[in-house]
Structure formats: C-alpha cells, structure tokens
C-alpha cells in the first residue's frame, strides 16, 4: 500500500514526492507516461555528446530563497544570466527592448533620458487596455509592436495579439538602460550537471518508487494507494466531460552543427520572416566545451503535447468549471501547470508544490517573496515562453 500516487515526474510531482517521502515519511509511487523523469525540463546527451534540452530551453531564475535553497539540496549550480537577441530588419538586437535596441535599430545615439522621451513619443494611448496588442502599442507604439511582437505572437499562439488577453504581454519589460539580461531575478543559475541529474537525486529515496512509460489509469485498481497528487491535464482527469481545454504545443527540430559556435547569443528570436519562433544553442546554457554545437528550432502548433494554456476568457471560464470539480474531488491534489491551467515558471511550480505540501501536512511557514511571486504568476510568459 502506497500513501500517495503521484501522477507525473516533472517539477510538481517530483518535489511533492520528495517532500512526502523525505520529510513526511510516506510511501510514494510516481508514474509518468514518458520514459524519463523531469517532465519538460528533461535534458540528455545527444549523439554528438552534447547536453541538450529535449523540450526546448529551460532557464532557471527565481526571487525565492526558499525555492533556491530547496533545489540546492539536489544540485550544484552554474551561474548563468540569460540573453536573447531578436532578428529584426536584418539585425540581431537585444530583447527585451532596451536602449541599445533602439539605437542599433534606428542608427541613433540616444541616452537613457532621451530614449524615455522616444518611447513616450511613439506610444499610443489605449483605454481600456484589454488585449495584448493594447499593452504593447500603449508602451512602445505601433512600429515596434509590428517589428517585435505581432508576428511572434501570431506564430506562438496561432492568434493575433488583438485576440489574446492582456496578460500575454503585460509583463514584457521595456528598459531605458543597456541591461540586456532577459531576467533580473536574484537567483539565476543552471543545474551544474543538468536537470535530469537533479530530478534523479530528488527521487532517489528508499520510500519512492518510480514507474515510467506508464499511464496512471493502467494501475488504478491494481496497485493500492490512499491519496493522489495529480499533475496532468485537469480536463483529462475528468475525461473532458466539460469540453477540452485548449493548449498550444511545439515541434522541436534538433540539429548538430560542425562548428564550435552557431549564433552569437543563447537564443535568437525570429518574430517575422521565418516559420519558427526561435533558435536555441545549448552550449551557452550548459557551459559545455565541445568542437561541435547543437541547436533546436521551435515551431508552435495546435496538436501535440500540451505546453501553453491559451489565455482567453472563454478558456478561463471552462477551467473554472473543472476547478470546481477538482475542489469537490476528495483525496486528490491538483498541482502544476496542466492541473491548474496556468503558465508557471519552473520556480513557481516548485513554490506551488512546497505550498501544497505545507497544506497537506498542516505546516505553517512565514510568507516570503517566492509565495508572492507565485501569486503573481506570469499568465503566458510574455510573448516568449522560456520554460
């Protein structure tokens, strides 16, 4: 008899399994449909011997000391600050838009004060701000919206920004300085030996058993357990009885290049002319030295594994119906992106899982910025989801 069946071996499931076993003394069975632990954060060595992220780049960043300290039990860290370039008008310029972006794009030499005036001069007032288009145009104007945001968003979501909730682009920063880091969190680092090794250590507890290549429904009624931690799609749990929740998916095209470097930045966005949204070069992320390099192209699509909840009001209303059903289901804890139909960064999933464990065990902990970060979840990770 297991105390808990944990469905899914990604961040939400693995963190709760580890806490329930190591801190709570429970016997835990973890099952996952895939043949590996780590969920979408899974990394592995390709045929060339280069460490790659199978499901696209996963960049760890957080302001939560609790989250960072917790994960530090299972990994050493490699300091890493993420930088992204966008291919616009034949140039690779910094994104988020900053002082250098404007100066390089327009051949100017503005100061920080002058670029503030520039943004004010091109911004178009929108009242009320309802859509993603409203957010961007009211901040940087129509031209920059067309160059950086509209095409990327159309590819990423299969919809025009005017059709998407304001949350998609509401947290896209516009900087008047030269800071070209994609994130500004207190803690920015990559697991020294990769995410998969971190997950393996997390789950290496004598009272945790892991079954891969297994749908949890295959073992229902066969292996006894008391309660469930469910991290899969919430609509699937209820057999889509209210209708199917929409997601966007991705197709990844991995390549190995016979050169030590492929591009001048870890990630290059292609908002306009290309069918893919971005290209990632993994050696920047991992720090690995190798005479060849591996990259991945990302192509958003409708069909495939669910990655990104589509942020529209009708979808939120459908999820609310499923949430009411989930709240009324005893003995099942719904945790993570798919189970709560929200786009969480990795650290926010960890924070949510730790909070659920506190609730299960009745533990009380002081509020800290990780909890606050969770409360202000990025609904769609701007126009470029990164994790």
C-alpha positions as CSV (number, residue, x, y, z in Angstrom):
1,X,0.0,0.0,0.0
2,X,1.3,3.4,-1.0
3,X,0.3,6.5,0.8
4,X,0.4,8.6,-2.3
5,X,0.2,8.0,-6.0
6,X,2.0,10.9,-7.8
7,X,1.0,11.3,-11.4
8,X,3.8,13.0,-13.3
9,X,7.6,13.2,-12.7
10,X,8.1,16.8,-13.6
11,X,8.8,19.6,-11.1
12,X,5.4,19.5,-9.3
13,X,5.2,15.7,-8.9
14,X,8.9,15.2,-8.1
15,X,9.0,18.0,-5.4
16,X,5.9,16.7,-3.7
17,X,7.1,13.1,-3.9
18,X,10.4,14.0,-2.3
19,X,8.8,16.1,0.4
20,X,6.1,13.4,1.2
21,X,8.8,10.7,1.4
22,X,11.8,12.5,2.9
23,X,10.0,14.9,5.3
24,X,6.7,13.2,5.7
25,X,7.7,9.6,5.9
26,X,5.2,8.5,3.3
27,X,5.5,5.7,0.8
28,X,5.1,7.2,-2.7
29,X,4.6,5.8,-6.1
30,X,5.5,8.1,-9.0
31,X,4.2,7.3,-12.5
32,X,4.9,9.1,-15.8
33,X,3.8,8.4,-19.4
34,X,7.2,9.3,-20.7
35,X,10.3,7.2,-20.4
36,X,12.1,9.6,-18.3
37,X,11.8,11.8,-15.2
38,X,12.0,15.6,-15.3
39,X,9.0,16.4,-17.4
40,X,9.6,19.1,-20.0
41,X,12.9,20.1,-18.1
42,X,14.4,16.7,-19.2
43,X,17.9,17.0,-20.6
44,X,20.2,14.4,-22.1
45,X,23.3,14.0,-24.2
46,X,22.6,13.8,-28.0
47,X,24.5,11.6,-30.5
48,X,27.3,14.1,-30.6
49,X,27.8,14.0,-26.8
50,X,26.3,17.5,-26.3
51,X,23.9,18.1,-23.4
52,X,20.6,19.3,-24.9
53,X,17.2,20.2,-23.5
54,X,14.8,17.8,-25.3
55,X,11.8,20.1,-25.0
56,X,13.3,23.5,-25.6
57,X,15.4,25.7,-23.3
58,X,14.7,25.7,-19.6
59,X,16.3,28.7,-17.8
60,X,16.2,28.7,-14.0
61,X,15.6,32.0,-12.3
62,X,13.8,33.0,-9.1
63,X,13.5,35.6,-6.4
64,X,12.6,32.9,-3.8
65,X,15.3,32.0,-1.4
66,X,13.2,29.1,-0.2
67,X,12.9,27.6,-3.7
68,X,16.6,28.1,-4.5
69,X,17.7,26.6,-1.2
70,X,15.4,23.6,-1.6
71,X,16.6,22.8,-5.1
72,X,20.2,23.3,-4.0
73,X,19.9,20.1,-1.9
74,X,19.9,18.2,-5.2
75,X,22.3,20.1,-7.5
76,X,25.2,22.4,-7.6
77,X,24.8,25.4,-9.8
78,X,26.5,27.1,-12.7
79,X,26.0,30.9,-12.7
80,X,24.1,31.9,-15.8
81,X,22.3,35.1,-16.9
82,X,20.2,34.5,-20.0
83,X,20.4,36.8,-23.0
84,X,18.2,36.8,-26.1
85,X,18.5,38.6,-29.5
86,X,15.7,39.2,-32.0
87,X,16.2,39.1,-35.7
88,X,14.7,42.4,-36.9
89,X,15.4,44.3,-40.1
90,X,18.5,42.2,-40.8
91,X,20.0,42.9,-37.4
92,X,20.2,40.9,-34.2
93,X,19.2,43.3,-31.4
94,X,18.5,42.9,-27.7
95,X,15.1,41.7,-26.5
96,X,13.5,42.8,-24.2
97,X,13.8,46.2,-25.9
98,X,16.4,48.4,-24.3
99,X,18.5,51.5,-25.1
100,X,20.8,49.5,-27.4
101,X,17.9,48.0,-29.2
102,X,16.6,51.4,-30.2
103,X,20.0,52.9,-31.0
104,X,21.0,49.9,-33.2
105,X,17.7,49.6,-34.9
106,X,17.4,53.3,-35.9
107,X,21.1,54.3,-36.1
108,X,20.7,56.7,-33.1
109,X,22.8,57.5,-30.1
110,X,20.1,58.3,-27.5
111,X,20.8,58.5,-23.8
112,X,18.6,56.8,-21.2
113,X,16.7,60.1,-20.7
114,X,16.3,60.6,-24.4
115,X,15.0,57.1,-25.0
116,X,12.3,57.6,-22.4
117,X,11.1,60.6,-24.4
118,X,11.3,58.4,-27.6
119,X,9.0,55.8,-26.1
120,X,6.6,58.5,-24.9
121,X,6.5,60.0,-28.4
122,X,5.7,56.7,-30.2
123,X,3.3,55.2,-27.6
124,X,-0.4,55.2,-28.5
125,X,-2.9,55.6,-25.6
126,X,-5.3,52.7,-25.2
127,X,-8.1,52.9,-22.7
128,X,-9.1,50.5,-21.5
129,X,-6.2,48.1,-22.0
130,X,-7.9,44.8,-22.8
131,X,-5.7,42.9,-25.3
132,X,-2.1,42.0,-25.8
133,X,-2.0,44.5,-28.7
134,X,-3.2,47.2,-26.4
135,X,-0.4,46.5,-23.9
136,X,2.4,46.7,-26.4
137,X,1.1,49.6,-28.5
138,X,0.5,51.7,-25.4
139,X,4.1,51.2,-24.3
140,X,6.2,51.3,-27.4
141,X,3.9,52.2,-30.3
142,X,2.7,50.6,-33.5
143,X,6.1,50.3,-35.3
144,X,7.9,48.4,-32.6
145,X,4.8,46.3,-32.0
146,X,4.9,45.2,-35.6
147,X,8.6,44.6,-35.7
148,X,9.0,42.6,-32.4
149,X,5.6,41.4,-31.1
150,X,2.8,40.9,-33.6
151,X,4.4,38.2,-35.8
152,X,6.0,36.3,-32.9
153,X,2.7,36.3,-31.0
154,X,0.8,35.1,-34.1
155,X,3.2,32.2,-34.5
156,X,3.4,31.3,-30.8
157,X,-0.4,31.4,-30.2
158,X,-2.0,31.0,-33.6
159,X,-3.9,34.2,-33.0
160,X,-3.4,37.9,-33.4
161,X,-2.4,39.8,-30.2
162,X,-5.7,41.7,-30.6
163,X,-7.4,38.4,-29.8
164,X,-5.4,37.5,-26.7
165,X,-5.7,38.5,-23.1
166,X,-3.6,41.4,-22.0
167,X,-1.7,39.1,-19.6
168,X,0.2,37.6,-22.5
169,X,2.4,40.7,-22.9
170,X,1.6,42.7,-19.8
171,X,4.9,41.8,-18.1
172,X,7.2,42.4,-21.1
173,X,9.6,45.0,-19.8
174,X,10.8,48.0,-21.8
175,X,14.2,49.2,-20.5
176,X,15.8,52.6,-20.8
177,X,19.2,51.3,-19.9
178,X,21.6,48.8,-21.5
179,X,20.7,45.8,-19.4
180,X,20.3,43.0,-21.9
181,X,19.6,40.2,-19.4
182,X,16.3,38.5,-20.2
183,X,15.6,38.1,-16.4
184,X,16.6,40.2,-13.5
185,X,15.8,37.8,-10.6
186,X,18.0,37.5,-7.6
187,X,19.0,33.9,-8.3
188,X,19.9,33.0,-11.9
189,X,21.7,29.7,-12.5
190,X,21.7,26.4,-14.3
191,X,22.0,22.9,-12.6
192,X,25.7,22.1,-12.9
193,X,25.2,18.6,-14.2
194,X,21.8,19.1,-15.8
195,X,18.2,19.0,-14.8
196,X,17.8,15.2,-15.2
197,X,20.5,14.5,-12.7
198,X,18.8,16.9,-10.3
199,X,15.5,15.1,-10.6
200,X,17.2,11.7,-10.2
201,X,18.7,12.8,-6.9
202,X,15.3,14.3,-5.8
203,X,13.6,10.9,-6.4
204,X,16.4,8.7,-5.0
205,X,14.6,8.0,-1.7
206,X,14.0,4.5,-0.4
207,X,10.3,5.0,0.0
208,X,9.8,6.5,-3.5
209,X,9.2,4.1,-6.4
210,X,9.1,5.3,-10.0
211,X,7.3,3.7,-12.9
212,X,8.0,5.2,-16.3
213,X,6.2,4.6,-19.6
214,X,3.0,4.2,-17.5
215,X,-0.4,5.8,-17.7
216,X,-1.7,6.1,-14.2
217,X,-5.0,4.6,-15.3
218,X,-3.2,1.4,-16.1
219,X,-2.5,0.8,-12.4
220,X,-5.8,2.0,-11.0
221,X,-7.4,-0.9,-9.1
222,X,-4.1,-2.9,-9.3
223,X,-1.7,-1.0,-7.0
224,X,-3.4,0.3,-3.8
225,X,-2.8,3.8,-2.6
226,X,-4.6,6.3,-0.3
227,X,-4.3,9.7,-2.0
228,X,-3.3,11.2,-5.3
229,X,-1.1,14.1,-6.4
230,X,-2.2,14.8,-10.0
231,X,-0.1,17.0,-12.3
232,X,-1.6,16.1,-15.7
233,X,-4.2,18.0,-17.7
234,X,-7.2,18.7,-15.5
235,X,-9.7,18.1,-18.3
236,X,-8.2,14.6,-19.0
237,X,-8.7,13.7,-15.3
238,X,-12.4,14.3,-15.8
239,X,-12.5,12.7,-19.3
240,X,-13.0,16.1,-20.8
241,X,-16.6,16.0,-19.7
242,X,-16.9,19.8,-19.8
243,X,-15.1,20.1,-23.1
244,X,-11.4,20.1,-24.0
245,X,-9.1,22.9,-22.7
246,X,-7.1,24.5,-25.5
247,X,-3.3,24.4,-25.4
248,X,-0.6,25.4,-27.8
249,X,2.1,22.8,-28.5
250,X,5.6,22.8,-30.0
251,X,7.5,20.8,-32.5
252,X,11.3,20.8,-31.9
253,X,13.8,20.3,-34.7
254,X,17.2,19.4,-33.2
255,X,20.4,19.7,-35.2
256,X,24.1,19.3,-34.6
257,X,26.4,21.7,-36.4
258,X,30.0,21.0,-37.3
259,X,31.3,24.3,-35.8
260,X,32.1,25.3,-32.2
261,X,29.5,28.2,-32.3
262,X,26.3,28.6,-34.4
263,X,24.9,32.0,-33.3
264,X,26.1,35.0,-31.2
265,X,23.5,34.5,-28.4
266,X,22.0,31.6,-26.4
267,X,18.6,32.3,-28.1
268,X,17.7,34.2,-31.2
269,X,14.0,35.1,-31.8
270,X,12.6,35.3,-35.3
271,X,9.4,37.3,-35.0
272,X,8.7,37.8,-38.6
273,X,10.0,36.1,-41.7
274,X,10.7,32.5,-40.5
275,X,8.2,29.8,-39.7
276,X,9.9,29.0,-36.4
277,X,9.9,31.3,-33.4
278,X,13.4,30.9,-32.0
279,X,16.7,29.0,-32.2
280,X,18.5,27.9,-29.0
281,X,22.2,27.0,-28.8
282,X,22.6,24.8,-25.8
283,X,26.3,25.1,-25.0
284,X,25.7,28.7,-23.9
285,X,23.3,27.3,-21.3
286,X,25.4,24.4,-20.1
287,X,28.9,25.8,-20.4
288,X,30.0,22.6,-22.1
289,X,33.1,22.7,-24.2
290,X,32.9,20.7,-27.5
291,X,34.2,21.2,-31.0
292,X,30.6,20.9,-32.4
293,X,27.4,22.6,-31.2
294,X,23.8,21.5,-31.0
295,X,20.8,23.8,-31.7
296,X,17.0,23.5,-31.7
297,X,14.3,25.2,-33.8
298,X,10.9,25.7,-32.3
299,X,7.7,25.5,-34.4
300,X,4.4,26.3,-32.4
301,X,1.4,24.2,-33.4
302,X,-2.1,23.2,-32.1
303,X,-1.6,19.5,-31.9
304,X,0.8,17.6,-29.7
305,X,1.8,17.6,-26.0
306,X,0.1,20.4,-24.1
307,X,2.6,23.2,-23.3
308,X,0.9,26.6,-23.0
309,X,-2.7,27.3,-21.8
310,X,-4.3,29.7,-24.3
311,X,-5.1,32.9,-22.3
312,X,-8.7,33.8,-23.4
313,X,-11.7,34.5,-21.1
314,X,-13.7,31.6,-22.5
315,X,-10.9,29.2,-21.7
316,X,-10.6,30.6,-18.2
317,X,-14.3,30.1,-17.7
318,X,-14.1,26.5,-18.9
319,X,-11.2,25.9,-16.5
320,X,-13.3,27.4,-13.6
321,X,-15.8,24.6,-14.2
322,X,-13.1,22.0,-14.0
323,X,-11.6,23.6,-10.9
324,X,-15.0,23.4,-9.2
325,X,-15.0,19.7,-9.9
326,X,-11.4,19.3,-8.7
327,X,-12.2,21.1,-5.5
328,X,-15.0,18.7,-4.9
329,X,-12.9,15.6,-5.5
330,X,-11.6,14.2,-2.2
331,X,-8.2,12.7,-1.8
332,X,-6.8,14.3,-5.0
333,X,-4.4,17.2,-5.0
334,X,-4.2,19.1,-8.4
335,X,-0.7,20.7,-8.8
336,X,1.3,22.3,-11.6
337,X,0.8,23.9,-14.9
338,X,-1.5,21.4,-16.6
339,X,-3.6,20.6,-13.5
340,X,-4.3,24.2,-12.8
341,X,-4.3,25.5,-16.4
342,X,-1.8,28.3,-15.7
343,X,1.6,29.1,-17.2
344,X,4.0,28.8,-14.3
345,X,7.8,29.4,-14.5
346,X,9.8,26.5,-13.0
347,X,10.4,28.2,-9.7
348,X,6.7,29.0,-9.4
349,X,5.8,25.3,-9.9
350,X,8.3,24.4,-7.1
351,X,6.8,27.1,-4.8
352,X,3.3,25.8,-5.5
353,X,4.3,22.2,-4.8
354,X,6.0,23.3,-1.5
355,X,2.9,25.2,-0.5
356,X,0.7,22.2,-1.3
357,X,2.9,20.0,0.9
358,X,2.6,22.6,3.7
359,X,-1.2,22.4,3.3
360,X,-1.2,18.6,3.3
361,X,0.9,18.4,6.5
362,X,-0.6,21.5,8.1
363,X,2.8,23.2,8.3
364,X,2.9,26.9,8.6
365,X,5.8,28.9,7.2
366,X,6.5,32.7,7.0
367,X,5.5,34.4,3.8
368,X,8.4,35.2,1.5
369,X,8.9,36.5,-1.9
370,X,8.6,33.1,-3.5
371,X,4.9,33.0,-2.3
372,X,4.4,36.5,-3.6
373,X,5.9,35.5,-7.0
374,X,3.6,32.5,-7.2
375,X,0.6,34.8,-6.5
376,X,1.6,37.0,-9.5
377,X,2.1,34.1,-11.9
378,X,3.0,35.1,-15.5
379,X,-0.1,34.0,-17.4
380,X,1.8,33.3,-20.6
381,X,5.5,34.2,-20.1
382,X,5.2,37.3,-22.3
383,X,5.5,36.6,-26.0
384,X,8.4,34.2,-25.5
385,X,7.7,31.4,-23.0
386,X,11.1,30.2,-21.9
387,X,10.5,27.3,-19.7
